[in-house]
């Protein structure tokens, strides 16, 4: 019964927010902004810039709220807007380079062989080249397929695969370096 009440409350808040009810908009913003800032932070290293992008994306959420058709989760709809806004921001402010000359090789990759905090993992991901970082986030964190990523970023599917492979290789090297340092083997 509690799940039904939450869904009805969310549906009612969306309806009120469409009518420009500021309290409903504040409710939606307060409920989703912490998680959405985390999503923006995955793509944008600087916290203030990530917050600016999140706020701009919330403006798009509220502007396009009428377009939400209540099919699927509202959070997923908001999340997709956040990701697209991050990609748009990165395209507008940086020249993203994709490594096209590498051949895609499926690799086994297990980053959790030793204990890392979320902040440690985010630092490792932040150190990736921008193209690799975007593809890695879209594939490994957001769950998009390579075909979808290629369409979103305007690249071919093979480039998406090679970027993921390159990101995994870099992350594995970083993890091995950290492990070697921790165990005193290098």
C-alpha positions in Angstrom: 0.0 0.0 0.0 2.9 2.3 0.7 4.2 1.9 -2.9 0.9 2.9 -4.3 0.8 6.0 -2.1 4.3 7.0 -3.2 3.3 6.6 -6.9 0.1 8.5 -6.4 2.0 11.3 -4.6 4.6 11.5 -7.4 1.8 11.5 -10.1 0.0 14.3 -8.2 3.3 16.3 -7.8 4.0 16.0 -11.5 0.4 17.2 -12.3 0.8 20.2 -10.0 4.3 21.0 -11.3 2.9 21.1 -14.9 0.6 23.8 -13.6 3.7 25.7 -12.4 3.0 25.0 -8.7 6.3 26.0 -7.1 5.9 23.7 -4.0 5.4 20.7 -6.3 8.5 21.7 -8.4 10.5 22.1 -5.2 9.3 18.6 -4.0 10.4 17.0 -7.3 13.7 18.9 -7.2 14.4 18.0 -3.6 13.5 14.4 -4.1 15.7 13.8 -7.2 18.5 16.4 -7.1 21.0 14.5 -4.9 20.9 11.4 -7.2 20.9 13.6 -10.3 23.9 15.5 -9.1 25.7 12.2 -8.7 24.8 11.3 -12.3 26.1 14.7 -13.6 29.2 14.3 -11.5 30.0 11.0 -13.2 30.4 12.9 -16.5 31.7 16.3 -15.3 34.7 16.4 -13.0 34.1 19.8 -11.4 31.4 19.8 -8.8 30.2 23.4 -9.5 30.0 22.7 -13.2 28.1 19.5 -12.6 25.7 21.3 -10.4 25.2 24.0 -13.1 24.4 21.3 -15.6 22.0 19.6 -13.2 20.1 22.8 -12.7 19.9 23.5 -16.4 18.7 19.9 -16.9 16.0 20.4 -14.2 14.9 23.5 -16.1 14.4 21.2 -19.1 12.6 18.7 -16.9 10.1 21.3 -15.8 9.8 22.8 -19.2 9.0 19.4 -20.8 7.0 17.9 -18.0 3.9 17.7 -20.2 5.9 15.3 -22.4 6.2 12.7 -19.7 3.7 10.0 -20.5 3.8 8.1 -17.2 5.1 5.1 -19.1 8.2 3.8 -17.2 9.6 5.5 -14.2 9.7 9.2 -13.8 13.2 9.0 -12.3 14.4 7.2 -15.4 12.9 9.9 -17.6 14.7 12.6 -15.5 17.9 10.6 -15.5 17.9 10.5 -19.3 17.5 14.2 -19.5 20.5 14.6 -17.1 22.7 12.3 -19.1 21.8 14.1 -22.4 22.4 17.5 -20.8 25.8 16.3 -19.6 26.7 15.1 -23.1 25.5 18.4 -24.6 27.6 20.4 -22.0 30.7 18.3 -22.7 30.3 18.7 -26.5 29.8 22.5 -26.1 32.8 23.1 -23.8 35.3 20.5 -24.8 36.6 18.9 -27.9 36.0 15.3 -27.1 38.5 13.0 -28.8 37.7 9.4 -29.6 40.5 7.0 -30.3 39.4 5.5 -33.6 42.5 3.5 -34.6 42.3 0.9 -31.8 40.8 -2.5 -32.5 38.1 -3.5 -30.1 39.0 -6.5 -28.0 36.5 -8.0 -25.5 38.4 -8.2 -22.2 37.6 -9.6 -18.8 37.7 -6.7 -16.3 37.1 -7.0 -12.6 37.7 -3.7 -10.9 36.6 -4.8 -7.5 39.5 -7.1 -6.5 40.5 -4.9 -3.7 38.5 -2.4 -1.7 37.9 1.0 -3.1 35.6 3.7 -1.8 33.1 5.3 -4.2 35.2 8.4 -4.2 38.3 6.4 -5.2 36.4 4.8 -8.1 35.1 8.2 -9.2 38.7 9.5 -9.2 39.8 6.6 -11.4 36.9 7.2 -13.8 37.6 11.0 -13.8 41.2 10.3 -14.9 40.0 8.7 -18.1 40.2 10.7 -21.4 36.8 12.4 -22.0 35.7 10.1 -24.9 36.5 6.9 -22.9 34.9 8.4 -19.8 31.6 9.2 -21.6 31.4 5.8 -23.3 32.3 4.0 -20.0 29.7 5.9 -18.0 27.0 5.3 -20.7 27.8 1.6 -21.0 28.9 0.5 -17.6 26.8 2.8 -15.4 23.8 3.8 -17.4 23.4 0.5 -19.2 23.2 1.7 -22.8 24.1 -0.6 -25.7 26.9 0.3 -28.1 24.4 1.1 -30.8 22.6 3.6 -28.6 25.8 5.2 -27.4 27.0 5.6 -31.0 23.8 7.3 -31.9 23.9 9.6 -28.8 27.5 10.6 -29.4 27.5 10.7 -33.2 30.2 8.0 -33.5 30.2 4.6 -35.0 29.5 1.5 -33.0 33.1 0.2 -33.3 34.4 3.4 -31.9 32.1 3.0 -28.9 33.4 -0.5 -28.3 37.0 0.5 -28.7 36.5 3.4 -26.2 35.1 1.0 -23.7 37.9 -1.4 -24.2 40.5 1.4 -23.8 38.7 2.7 -20.7 38.8 -0.8 -19.1 42.5 -1.2 -20.0 43.3 2.2 -18.4 41.3 1.4 -15.3 42.8 -2.1 -14.9 46.3 -0.5 -15.2 45.4 2.0 -12.5 44.0 -0.7 -10.2 47.1 -2.8 -10.7 49.4 0.1 -9.9 47.4 0.8 -6.7 47.4 -2.9 -5.7 51.2 -3.1 -6.4 51.8 0.0 -4.3 49.6 -1.3 -1.5 51.3 -4.7 -1.4 54.8 -3.2 -1.8 55.5 -5.1 -5.0 56.6 -2.1 -7.0 
